[in-house]
Amino acid sequence: MPLSAASEELERLSEEFFHVQNTVDPLSATLLGISGYDSLLPDPSREGSRVGVERFQAIESRLAALDPTELSASERINAAVLERLTWGARVDLQEGIWEKDAASESYSSPHSMVFMCVPAAAVNDAAAVDSYLARLSHLGAYFDAITNRYREALTEGRHSTRVGITRALDQLQGHLDLPLDDDTLAHPSTGPEVDRADFVERTTRIVAESVRPAISRLVDFLRDEMLPVSRDDEHVGLRFAAGGEFSYRQAVRRHTTTDLTPEQIHQIGLDHIASLQTQWRELGARVLGETDVSKILERLRTDPALRFNSSAEIVVVVQDALDRAEAARDDWFPSFRIADCIIEEIHPIEAKSAALAHYRPPAEDGSRPGAHCVLTLNPTERFTYEYEALAFHESTPGHHLQIATAQTMSDLPTYRRFLDAQVCGFVEGWGLYSERLADEMGLYSSDLARIGMLSFDALRACRLVVDTGMHHYGWSRQQAIDYMWNNTATTMSNVTNEIDRYIGWPGQALAYMIGRKEIERLRAEATAALGDAFDIRGFHGTVLSNGAVPLTVLEQLVQHWVAVTQES
C-alpha cells in the first residue's frame, strides 16, 4: 500500500532531523556511537546557533503543516516525538545557556564535550584515522570560537558564575598540565589495522601546535577577563543572568519533557524528602542500630568501615552488580539482544569534575561496547554502599539496557534509536527507576547496599528542591549546599560537587525524579487497569521498545498497551 503524502513527508522530516541534529552537534553523535560525523565539530558562534535555529524551525513548520488524519497511529507517535525534540534542539541554541555560565559540566559545556567525546571516536581503519585527524585539526579554531562567544556575552553583561569559571579553569588547566604522552586528545584507542605510532605522532603534533595554544587562550580569557567580573556565590542562579528567568523555565520544560512549573517541581521535591523519613529509620535500625535520621546520616558519612580500600574493590563491586543484573534480566524484560557492557574507570584528569559514574553507549557498528564509566580515584573517600545502586542505574537494568536496546529497534526511525540527553526525563527517569526496580529484582547484596539506594533517592529528590531553589527562587550556593547536606548521606565534597553541577547545567537535575515518578505512575495505572493480566515483562517491553520518548508520549504508549491487552 503506497504511503500517504503526509507519511512520506514525515519520513523525510525524520531523516532531515537526524542529519541536522548530528551536524549541529556531531560530538554527541560520536558519543552515541553514530557513524558518519566523527570528522565534524559544532559551530559554537552566535552565527552558528542562528543557522541551526533556522534549520530546526524549518522542520517545525513542515511538521505543523502535516495532516494527522493521514498518519497511522505509529506515525502520529513519531510526529509527536519529532515535534518535541525539534523544539528542544531549537530552544537549546536560542537560549545558549552555556554562555551564561562557563562551567565544566560534560553535556552543557562546549569545551568539556571535547574532552568527553573526541577521544571516544572509534579509530579502527584508514577512513576513521582521516576523520579523527580532520576533527583534531579544527579544534584550535573551535576553542577560539568558544572564547569569542564568551567575549561577546561578556560585553552584553552576561556574566558567568565564579564557581563555574573556577571549575572550567581547573579542567582546562588540568589538560594543559598533562604531559603530551598522557593527553587524551592525542591518544584515542585504535584498532589493529591502524599504524598507531604514525597516528599518535600526527595527533600529538596537532595537539601541541594548534589545540593546546587555543586552550591556553581560553584559559587566559576566563582567568583575566571573566573571573574578575563573575557572579558571586549569592547569585549563582540563572535568574540573575540576563534573560535567565525565561531561560530556566524553558530548560525545565526541555529536560523534564513535561509542562510542570518550577514551583510545582520544588514542592514535589519537598514532599518526597518528607516521605523518605520512615524508610531511613527502618533501614537505619536494621543496619546501624540507629533510628534518628540525623545520626544515621552522620554515621554513613564518617564510619571508615564504610569506605573502600582500593580502586580495584570498586571495580569488583560494580562488575558483580552488573553480572547479577544480567543473570536476572530475562525474568523482568523481553529477551533483548544487545551489545555488551564493560566497566571502565574514569581518567584521573576527568575525575576532578566528574560525577561518580556515567554511561557511554555502544557504537552503532559494533566496534565499541557500552561502558559504565565509574569514578575510582581516591577510593578511601568513596562509600561502599553507593556503588551497587550506581551500577544498576548506569548499566543493567538502567542506561545500558535502555540505550543499547533502542539501538537495535530497526523498525524505528533512525533518529529515535540514538537519543540520550535530548529526552532527559525518560533516560534519567529510567535510570532512577532502575535503582528501585533492582530492589524488586532482589539484586542488592545487603541492606547496607539498599541504604545506598535510599541515599540516592534522597539525593535526586533534593535536586528538585535545590535546582529550583537556586535558579528560580534565588537561593545562594550555600543555601543549596546546606539543604542537601541536611537531607542526604553524601560527603561535603560530593554535596558541593553536585550543587556546582546544577549551577552549570540548569534544569537537567530535575529529569531524574520527575521521570521516575512518571514511569511509576504509569505502571501503577496499568496494574490497576489490568489486574491479573498485568505482565511486568510486557510493561517494560512497552517502555523500552519504542526508544527514548518524551514523557507525554510515553503515557500514550502505555495507555495503548493497556487497551490492547484488555482486548486480547
C-alpha positions in Angstrom: 0.0 0.0 0.0 1.5 3.3 -1.0 2.3 5.8 1.7 0.2 9.0 2.0 1.7 12.3 1.2 1.8 13.1 5.0 3.6 9.8 5.7 6.2 10.5 3.0 6.8 14.0 4.3 7.2 12.6 7.9 9.8 10.2 6.7 11.7 13.0 5.0 11.5 15.1 8.1 12.7 12.3 10.4 15.7 11.8 8.1 16.4 15.5 7.9 16.2 16.0 11.7 18.7 13.1 12.2 21.1 14.8 9.8 20.6 18.3 11.1 20.8 17.3 14.8 24.1 15.4 14.2 25.7 18.1 12.1 24.8 20.8 14.6 26.0 18.5 17.5 28.5 16.0 16.0 30.3 15.5 19.3 27.1 14.0 20.8 26.8 11.8 17.7 30.3 10.4 18.4 29.4 9.7 22.0 26.2 8.0 21.0 28.1 5.7 18.6 26.6 7.2 15.4 28.9 6.8 12.4 29.5 9.4 9.7 30.0 12.5 11.9 33.4 11.9 13.5 35.2 14.5 11.3 32.9 17.4 12.3 32.8 19.9 15.1 29.9 22.1 16.2 29.9 25.8 15.4 29.7 27.5 18.9 29.4 31.0 17.5 26.2 33.1 17.6 26.0 32.8 13.8 26.3 29.1 14.1 23.5 29.0 16.6 21.3 31.2 14.4 21.8 28.9 11.4 21.0 25.9 13.5 17.8 27.6 14.8 16.6 28.3 11.3 17.2 24.7 10.2 15.2 23.4 13.1 12.4 26.0 12.6 12.0 24.8 9.1 11.4 21.3 10.3 8.9 22.5 12.9 7.0 24.5 10.3 6.7 21.5 8.0 5.7 19.3 10.9 2.9 21.6 11.8 1.6 21.5 8.3 1.1 17.7 8.3 -2.5 16.4 8.3 -2.6 13.9 11.3 -5.6 12.1 9.8 -3.3 10.9 7.0 -0.9 9.3 9.5 -1.1 5.9 11.2 -1.0 5.5 14.9 2.7 4.8 15.0 3.4 7.7 12.7 1.5 10.0 14.9 3.7 8.9 17.8 6.7 9.6 15.6 5.4 13.0 14.8 4.9 13.8 18.4 8.4 12.7 19.3 9.9 14.7 16.5 7.9 17.8 17.4 9.2 17.8 21.0 12.8 17.0 20.0 13.0 19.7 17.3 11.5 22.3 19.7 14.1 21.3 22.4 17.0 21.4 20.0 16.0 24.8 18.8 15.5 26.2 22.3 19.0 25.0 23.3 20.5 27.0 20.5 18.3 30.0 21.1 18.9 30.3 24.8 22.6 29.4 24.7 22.6 28.9 28.5 26.2 27.7 28.4 27.4 31.2 27.6 25.9 32.5 30.8 27.9 30.1 32.9 31.4 28.9 31.8 31.3 25.7 33.8 32.8 22.3 33.2 29.7 20.1 33.1 30.1 17.5 30.4 26.9 17.8 28.3 26.4 21.6 28.9 29.9 22.9 28.4 31.3 23.0 24.8 34.9 22.6 26.0 34.0 19.7 28.3 32.2 18.0 25.4 35.6 17.9 23.6 37.4 16.0 26.3 34.5 13.6 26.8 33.6 12.9 23.1 36.6 13.4 20.8 38.6 10.5 22.3 35.6 8.3 22.3 35.6 8.0 18.5 36.2 4.5 17.1 39.5 4.8 15.2 39.6 1.4 13.5 40.6 2.0 9.9 42.1 4.5 7.5 38.9 6.4 7.0 38.4 6.7 10.8 42.0 8.0 11.0 41.3 10.7 8.4 38.1 11.7 10.2 39.9 11.9 13.6 42.7 14.0 12.2 40.3 16.3 10.4 38.4 17.0 13.6 41.5 17.4 15.6 43.0 19.9 13.1 40.0 22.2 13.6 39.9 22.0 17.4 42.1 25.1 17.8 39.6 27.2 15.8 36.8 25.6 17.9 38.3 26.7 21.2 38.9 30.1 19.8 35.3 30.3 18.8 34.2 29.4 22.3 36.5 32.2 23.6 34.9 34.7 21.2 31.4 33.6 22.2 32.2 34.2 25.9 33.7 37.6 25.0 30.6 38.6 23.1 28.4 37.5 26.1 30.6 39.5 28.5 30.3 42.7 26.5 26.5 42.3 26.9 26.7 41.9 30.6 26.1 38.1 30.6 28.5 37.4 33.5 29.2 33.8 34.4 29.4 32.5 37.9 32.7 32.5 39.8 32.3 28.8 40.7 31.6 27.9 37.1 34.7 29.7 35.8 36.8 28.2 38.5 35.7 24.7 37.7 36.3 25.3 34.0 39.8 26.6 34.7 40.6 23.6 36.8 39.6 21.3 34.0 41.3 23.2 31.2 44.5 23.8 33.0 44.5 20.2 34.1 44.6 19.1 30.5 47.4 21.6 29.7 49.4 20.3 32.7 49.3 16.8 31.3 52.4 15.5 29.5 51.7 15.2 25.8 52.2 11.5 26.2 49.1 11.4 28.5 46.9 13.8 26.6 43.7 12.0 25.9 43.0 14.0 22.7 46.3 12.7 21.2 45.8 9.1 22.3 42.4 7.7 21.5 42.0 3.9 21.2 42.9 2.5 17.8 42.1 -0.8 16.0 44.7 -3.3 14.9 44.6 -2.0 11.3 45.9 1.4 12.3 49.6 2.2 12.4 49.4 3.6 15.9 52.9 5.0 16.0 52.4 7.1 12.9 48.9 8.1 14.0 50.0 9.3 17.5 52.9 11.2 16.1 50.4 13.2 13.9 47.8 13.7 16.7 50.5 14.8 19.2 51.8 17.4 16.7 48.4 18.8 16.1 47.6 18.9 19.8 50.9 20.6 20.7 50.9 23.1 17.8 47.3 24.0 17.5 44.9 22.7 20.2 46.9 23.5 23.3 47.7 27.1 22.3 43.9 27.7 21.7 43.1 26.1 25.1 45.7 28.4 26.7 44.0 31.4 25.1 40.6 30.3 26.5 42.2 29.9 29.9 43.7 33.4 29.8 40.4 34.9 28.9 38.5 33.1 31.6 41.0 34.0 34.2 41.9 37.5 33.3 38.6 38.9 31.9 35.7 36.8 33.0 36.7 35.8 36.6 37.1 39.4 37.9 33.5 40.3 36.9 31.9 37.0 37.7 28.7 36.5 39.7 29.4 35.6 43.3 28.0 32.7 45.3 25.0 34.7 46.4 23.9 35.0 42.8 24.5 31.6 41.2 21.0 31.1 39.9 20.2 31.5 36.2 17.6 34.1 37.2 20.5 36.5 37.9 21.7 36.4 34.3 20.2 38.5 31.6 17.0 36.7 30.4 17.6 34.0 32.9 14.2 33.5 34.3 12.7 32.7 30.9 15.7 30.6 30.0 15.2 28.5 33.2 11.5 27.8 32.5 12.5 26.7 29.0 15.2 24.5 30.5 12.8 22.9 32.9 10.4 22.0 30.1 13.3 20.9 27.9 14.9 18.5 30.4 11.7 17.0 32.1 9.7 16.9 28.8 6.7 17.9 30.9 4.9 21.2 31.4 5.5 21.2 35.2 6.5 24.6 36.6 9.5 25.3 38.8 7.1 25.9 41.7 5.4 22.5 41.3 8.7 20.7 41.0 10.0 22.4 44.1 7.1 21.2 46.1 7.3 17.6 44.7 10.9 17.5 46.0 9.9 18.7 49.5 7.1 16.2 49.7 9.4 13.3 48.6 12.1 14.1 51.1 9.5 14.0 53.8 8.2 10.7 52.6 11.6 9.1 52.9 12.0 9.6 56.7 10.3 6.3 57.6 12.5 4.3 55.3 15.6 5.9 56.7 14.5 4.9 60.2 13.7 1.3 59.2 16.9 0.6 57.3 19.0 2.6 59.8 17.7 0.4 62.7 18.5 -2.8 60.8 21.9 -1.9 59.5 23.3 0.6 62.0 21.1 0.2 65.1 20.0 3.9 64.7 16.6 5.4 64.2 17.5 9.1 64.4 17.8 10.2 60.8 20.5 12.8 61.5 22.6 10.2 63.4 22.1 7.7 60.5 23.4 10.3 58.0 26.4 11.2 60.2 27.3 7.5 60.7 27.2 6.9 57.0 29.4 9.8 56.3 32.0 9.2 59.0 32.4 5.5 59.6 35.7 4.4 58.0 34.4 0.8 57.7 32.0 2.1 55.1 34.8 3.2 52.7 36.7 1.4 50.0 40.4 0.5 50.4 41.3 0.4 46.8 40.1 1.2 43.3 40.1 -2.5 42.5 37.4 -3.1 45.1 35.1 -0.5 43.5 35.5 -2.3 40.1 34.7 -5.6 41.7 31.5 -4.3 43.3 30.1 -2.7 40.1 31.1 -5.7 37.9 29.4 -8.2 40.3 26.3 -6.0 40.4 26.2 -5.9 36.6 26.7 -9.7 36.4 23.8 -10.3 38.8 21.5 -8.0 36.8 22.3 -9.6 33.5 21.6 -13.1 35.0 18.1 -11.9 36.1 17.3 -9.7 33.1 15.1 -12.1 31.1 12.7 -12.6 34.1 11.8 -9.0 34.0 12.3 -7.9 30.4 11.7 -9.3 26.9 14.8 -11.1 25.6 16.6 -8.1 24.0 19.8 -9.0 22.1 22.0 -6.0 22.8 25.7 -5.1 22.9 27.8 -6.0 25.9 28.5 -3.5 28.7 32.0 -3.1 30.2 33.3 -1.4 33.3 35.7 1.4 32.6 37.5 3.6 35.2 37.2 7.4 34.6 40.5 9.1 33.7 42.1 10.9 36.7 42.0 14.3 34.9 38.3 13.9 34.1 37.7 12.7 37.7 38.4 16.2 39.1 35.0 17.4 38.0 33.2 14.1 37.2 30.1 12.6 38.8 30.6 9.2 40.5 29.6 7.5 37.2 28.3 7.9 33.7 27.3 5.7 30.8 28.8 5.7 27.3 26.7 3.9 24.7 28.0 1.2 22.3 28.9 2.2 18.8 26.3 1.6 16.1 28.7 -0.6 14.1 29.6 -2.9 17.0 33.2 -1.6 17.2 32.7 -0.3 20.8 30.7 -1.9 23.6 28.6 0.1 26.1 30.6 1.3 29.1 29.7 2.0 32.7 32.4 4.6 33.4 33.0 4.7 37.2 34.9 7.1 39.4 37.6 5.1 41.3 40.0 8.0 42.1 40.7 8.3 45.9 38.9 5.1 46.9 39.1 5.8 50.6 36.8 8.7 50.1 34.2 6.5 48.3 31.3 4.8 50.1 30.9 1.1 49.8 27.1 1.3 50.0 26.7 3.6 47.0 28.2 1.7 44.1 25.7 -1.1 43.6 22.8 1.4 43.1 25.1 3.3 40.7 25.8 0.2 38.7 22.1 -0.6 38.3 21.5 3.0 37.2 24.3 3.1 34.6 24.4 -0.4 33.3 21.6 -3.1 33.6 18.7 -2.6 34.1 19.4 1.1 33.7 21.1 3.2 30.9 22.9 0.3 29.2 19.8 -1.8 28.8 17.6 1.1 27.7 20.1 2.8 25.3 21.6 -0.4 23.8 18.1 -1.8 23.3 17.0 1.4 21.5 19.9 1.0 19.1 18.5 -2.4 18.0 15.0 -1.2 17.2 15.3 -1.2 13.4 11.6 -0.5 12.9 12.0 2.9 14.5 13.2 6.0 12.6 17.0 6.2 12.9 17.0 9.4 15.0 14.8 7.7 17.6 17.3 4.9 18.1 20.1 7.3 19.2 18.6 9.6 21.8 20.1 10.4 25.2 20.2 13.9 26.8 17.6 15.1 24.3 14.9 13.3 26.3 16.4 13.5 29.7 13.1 12.9 31.6 12.8 9.5 30.0 16.5 8.5 30.0 17.4 9.6 33.5 13.9 8.7 34.8 14.5 5.2 33.6 17.9 5.1 35.3 16.5 6.2 38.6 13.5 3.8 38.2 16.1 1.0 37.7 17.6 1.6 41.1 14.3 0.8 42.8 13.5 -1.9 40.3 16.8 -3.6 41.2 15.4 -3.9 44.7 12.3 -5.6 43.5 14.5 -8.0 41.4 16.5 -8.9 44.6 19.8 -7.6 43.2 21.1 -5.7 46.2 23.7 -7.8 48.1 22.7 -6.4 51.5 20.6 -4.0 53.5 23.7 -1.7 53.5 23.7 -1.6 49.7 19.9 -0.8 49.9 20.8 2.2 52.1 22.8 3.3 49.0 19.6 3.1 47.0 17.8 5.2 49.6 20.6 7.7 49.8 20.5 8.2 46.0 16.7 8.5 46.2 17.1 11.4 48.7 19.8 13.0 46.5 17.6 13.0 43.5 14.7 14.4 45.5 17.0 17.1 46.8 17.8 18.1 43.3 14.2 19.1 42.7 14.4 21.5 45.7 17.9 23.0 45.2 17.9 23.3 41.4 14.6 25.3 41.5 15.8 26.9 44.7 18.8 28.5 43.1 17.6 29.1 39.5 14.0 30.1 40.2 13.8 31.3 43.8 17.3 32.8 44.0 18.9 30.7 46.7 22.6 31.2 47.3 25.1 28.4 46.7 25.4 27.9 50.5 21.7 27.6 51.0 21.6 24.8 48.4 24.6 23.1 50.0 23.1 23.2 53.4 19.8 21.7 52.3 21.4 18.8 50.5 23.8 18.2 53.4 20.9 18.0 55.9 18.9 15.6 53.8 21.4 13.2 52.2 24.2 10.9 53.4 26.8 12.1 51.0 30.1 13.9 51.9 30.5 17.6 51.8 32.9 17.3 48.8 30.2 15.4 47.0 27.5 17.9 48.0 29.5 20.8 46.7 30.3 19.0 43.5 26.6 18.2 43.0 25.5 21.7 43.7 28.1 23.2 41.4 27.0 20.8 38.6 23.4 22.1 39.0 24.7 25.6 38.8 26.4 24.9 35.5 23.6 22.8 33.9 20.2 24.4 35.0 17.2 22.1 34.9 18.9 18.8 33.9 19.0 17.5 37.5 15.2 17.7 37.6 14.8 14.9 35.0 15.7 12.0 37.2 13.0 12.1 39.9 10.3 13.6 37.6 10.9 10.9 35.0 10.9 8.1 37.6 7.7 9.3 39.2 6.0 9.3 35.8 7.1 5.8 35.0 5.9 4.6 38.4 2.6 6.4 37.9 2.1 4.8 34.5 3.0 1.3 35.9 0.5 1.8 38.8 -2.3 2.8 36.5 -1.6 -0.1 34.2 -1.5 -2.5 37.1 -4.8 -1.2 38.4 -6.4 -1.4 34.9 -5.2 -4.9 34.0 -5.3 -6.6 37.4 -4.1 -10.2 37.0 -3.5 -9.6 33.3 -0.7 -7.2 34.1 2.7 -8.5 33.0 5.8 -6.8 34.1 7.8 -8.0 31.1 5.1 -6.6 28.8 5.1 -3.3 30.6 8.9 -3.0 30.5 8.9 -4.1 26.9 6.4 -1.3 26.1 8.5 1.3 27.8 11.8 0.3 26.2 10.8 -1.0 22.8 9.9 2.5 21.5 13.3 4.1 22.2 13.5 7.1 24.5 10.5 9.4 24.1 9.1 12.5 25.8 7.2 11.6 28.9 3.9 12.8 27.4 4.4 10.4 24.5 5.3 7.6 26.9 1.9 8.0 28.5 0.2 7.5 25.1 2.3 4.3 24.5 1.4 2.7 27.9 -2.2 3.6 27.6 -2.3 2.0 24.1 -0.6 -1.2 25.5 -3.2 -1.4 28.3 -6.1 -1.0 25.8 -4.7 -3.7 23.5 -4.0 -6.1 26.5 -7.6 -5.6 27.7 -9.0 -6.5 24.3 -6.9 -9.7 23.9 
